[in-house]
Amino acid sequence: MVSERVNRTAKFRIGQVVKHRFFPFRGVIFDVDPTFANTEEWWLAIPEEIRPSKDQPYYHLLAENADTTYEAYVSQQNLLPDDSTTPISHPKLDELFTGQENGTYQPREFKPN
């Protein structure tokens, strides 16, 4: 029996600006799960022809499109680096990041109470 080796190494990093491979939105990564950690209903709602594997990193994004801002949960296979220089304008950006340096948002340091 040959076992398939799965690569769970995150390709993107917290603070990096990315865009979706199929849908017109972009965002900044604020967290990453080594494998799928959402509901089965959420996963099944993705069209089957583009439904990603669960056994890969999934990213939490402060996302935006032409109409709105929101939080998105996206598989690694459906993300691409966003090389545009347009800043992200998500209202929660200042809660999680201090600013941008060399195209990457710098995470705030959270201190325990």
MARNUVEX-482994 format. One record per residue: x, y, z of N, C-alpha, C in turn; residue number from 1; chain. Coordinates in pm, whole numbers. Layout:
# MARNUVEX-482994
    n_u    n_v    n_w   ca_u   ca_v   ca_w    c_u    c_v    c_w num chaine
      X      Y      Z      X      Y      Z      X      Y      Z NUM      A
...
***
This chain:
# MARNUVEX-482994
    n_u    n_v    n_w   ca_u   ca_v   ca_w    c_u    c_v    c_w num chaine
     84   -118      0      0      0      0     88    124      0   1      A
     64    213    -92    140    337   -103     60    447    -36   2      A
    122    513     59     50    623    125     84    754     55   3      A
    -18    835     38     -1    964    -25     49   1063     80   4      A
    156   1130     49    210   1228    142    143   1363    115   5      A
     83   1416    217     10   1542    203     97   1656    253   6      A
    101   1764    177    180   1880    217     89   1977    292   7      A
    110   1986    421     31   2078    503    111   2203    538   8      A
    222   2224    470    303   2343    494    233   2464    435   9      A
    215   2566    516    149   2688    469    237   2759    367  10      A
    180   2788    253    250   2856    144    247   3008    166  11      A
    142   3055    235    126   3198    259    143   3225    408  12      A
    165   3352    443    191   3386    583     93   3492    633  13      A
     81   3499    763     -4   3601    825     47   3738    784  14      A
    -47   3824    745    -13   3958    699      2   3971    549  15      A
     10   3858    479     27   3861    334   -105   3891    265  16      A
    -99   3970    158   -217   4002     79   -227   3898    -33  17      A
   -346   3839    -45   -370   3733   -144   -500   3763   -218  18      A
   -519   3692   -328   -645   3703   -403   -695   3563   -432  19      A
   -826   3552   -453   -887   3422   -483   -861   3387   -629  20      A
   -835   3261   -651   -805   3210   -786   -926   3221   -880  21      A
  -1049   3205   -829  -1168   3202   -914  -1262   3321   -894  22      A
  -1269   3374   -772  -1367   3478   -742  -1298   3613   -723  23      A
  -1369   3722   -756  -1306   3855   -754  -1299   3917   -613  24      A
  -1216   3859   -528  -1191   3923   -400  -1046   3901   -358  25      A
  -1003   3986   -270   -867   3980   -217   -874   4005    -68  26      A
   -766   3980      2   -768   4003    145   -631   3982    207  27      A
   -626   4008    337   -503   3989    413   -525   3871    509  28      A
   -426   3783    516   -436   3664    600   -418   3703    746  29      A
   -512   3658    833   -495   3684    975   -485   3557   1059  30      A
   -509   3440    999   -492   3314   1071   -485   3202    968  31      A
   -433   3086   1011   -423   2971    921   -450   2843   1000  32      A
   -524   2753    939   -549   2620    993   -468   2521    910  33      A
   -399   2424    971   -320   2329    893   -404   2240    801  34      A
   -531   2217    837   -626   2145    752   -763   2209    773  35      A
   -858   2167    694   -994   2219    699  -1051   2213    842  36      A
  -1107   2323    888  -1164   2329   1023  -1295   2410   1023  37      A
  -1379   2382    926  -1508   2448    917  -1615   2338    911  38      A
  -1740   2375    888  -1847   2275    890  -1856   2200    757  39      A
  -1912   2082    763  -1936   2003    643  -2033   2076    550  40      A
  -2132   2143    606  -2229   2219    526  -2157   2328    445  41      A
  -2064   2398    510  -1988   2504    442  -1913   2444    324  42      A
  -1844   2332    348  -1763   2268    244  -1849   2221    128  43      A
  -1964   2160    158  -2052   2108     53  -2119   2220    -27  44      A
  -2125   2340     28  -2184   2454    -43  -2093   2504   -157  45      A
  -1968   2464   -156  -1875   2503   -263  -1908   2419   -387  46      A
  -1918   2482   -503  -1948   2404   -624  -1847   2289   -641  47      A
  -1899   2171   -671  -1816   2050   -675  -1696   2063   -769  48      A
  -1714   2133   -881  -1605   2144   -978  -1487   2227   -927  49      A
  -1508   2305   -822  -1397   2382   -764  -1380   2353   -614  50      A
  -1449   2253   -564  -1442   2219   -422  -1301   2169   -388  51      A
  -1235   2233   -294  -1097   2195   -262  -1089   2075   -167  52      A
   -973   2015   -164   -944   1909    -69   -946   1967     71  53      A
   -984   1885    168   -984   1929    308   -844   1919    370  54      A
   -759   1837    313   -630   1806    373   -520   1898    320  55      A
   -535   2027    348   -440   2130    308   -462   2250    399  56      A
   -370   2344    403   -394   2464    485   -515   2544    435  57      A
   -587   2601    530   -698   2692    503   -669   2823    575  58      A
   -700   2933    507   -664   3065    556   -787   3148    591  59      A
   -775   3224    699   -877   3320    740   -832   3456    685  60      A
   -920   3520    611   -886   3648    548   -978   3759    593  61      A
   -922   3878    606  -1002   4000    608  -1017   4033    460  62      A
  -1132   4004    404  -1151   4007    259  -1232   4129    215  63      A
  -1215   4161     87  -1292   4270     27  -1310   4243   -121  64      A
  -1422   4292   -172  -1446   4292   -316  -1492   4432   -353  65      A
  -1543   4451   -471  -1583   4584   -515  -1700   4640   -435  66      A
  -1777   4553   -367  -1898   4597   -298  -1891   4600   -146  67      A
  -1810   4514    -86  -1818   4498     59  -1690   4440    118  68      A
  -1683   4440    250  -1576   4373    322  -1638   4262    407  69      A
  -1562   4158    434  -1612   4044    510  -1494   3958    550  70      A
  -1519   3851    624  -1416   3753    656  -1438   3631    569  71      A
  -1330   3577    513  -1339   3461    425  -1251   3349    478  72      A
  -1285   3227    440  -1211   3106    476  -1179   3036    345  73      A
  -1050   3028    308  -1013   2985    174   -901   2882    178  74      A
   -914   2780     95   -810   2678     85   -685   2733     17  75      A
   -574   2672     50   -447   2714     -9   -451   2704   -162  76      A
   -511   2597   -216   -512   2578   -361   -591   2686   -434  77      A
   -677   2759   -364   -757   2863   -428   -706   3004   -404  78      A
   -585   3016   -353   -526   3148   -331   -405   3171   -419  79      A
   -386   3297   -454   -268   3342   -527   -214   3466   -457  80      A
    -84   3491   -466    -32   3617   -411    -95   3735   -485  81      A
   -123   3843   -414   -176   3964   -477    -62   4066   -476  82      A
    -10   4093   -593    105   4183   -605     66   4329   -626  83      A
    -64   4358   -620   -105   4498   -637    -57   4578   -515  84      A
    -45   4705   -531     -2   4790   -420   -120   4859   -353  85      A
   -241   4825   -393   -360   4885   -334   -379   4833   -192  86      A
   -388   4923    -94   -406   4877     44   -542   4810     65  87      A
   -548   4722    163   -673   4660    204   -748   4762    290  88      A
   -880   4771    271   -957   4872    345  -1058   4810    440  89      A
  -1031   4691    489  -1122   4623    580  -1129   4696    714  90      A
  -1250   4716    772  -1262   4790    898  -1193   4723   1017  91      A
  -1169   4592   1014  -1102   4524   1126   -949   4522   1112  92      A
   -898   4578   1005   -755   4574    979   -673   4631   1094  93      A
   -714   4746   1148   -638   4810   1256   -645   4733   1387  94      A
   -744   4647   1404   -752   4564   1525   -643   4457   1526  95      A
   -607   4408   1409   -516   4294   1399   -375   4329   1351  96      A
   -361   4443   1283   -233   4479   1223   -195   4623   1257  97      A
    -65   4649   1263    -16   4783   1296      7   4869   1172  98      A
     23   4809   1060     49   4881    936    112   4788    836  99      A
    157   4845    725    212   4765    618    360   4796    603 100      A
    439   4691    582    583   4707    562    625   4613    450 101      A
    683   4668    344    725   4590    228    613   4501    173 102      A
    491   4555    168    378   4483    110    311   4382    202 103      A
    360   4368    325    302   4274    421    251   4350    542 104      A
    131   4316    588     76   4378    707    144   4318    830 105      A
    179   4403    926    249   4359   1046    150   4332   1159 106      A
    147   4207   1207     51   4173   1314     77   4249   1444 107      A
    -29   4285   1511    -17   4345   1645     28   4238   1741 108      A
    102   4279   1842    140   4186   1949     31   4193   2055 109      A
    -27   4078   2084   -131   4072   2185    -70   4022   2315 110      A
    -95   4097   2420    -40   4061   2551   -152   4007   2639 111      A
   -126   3895   2708   -230   3841   2795   -259   3936   2910 112      A
   -383   3933   2957   -422   4022   3069   -360   3979   3199 113      A
***
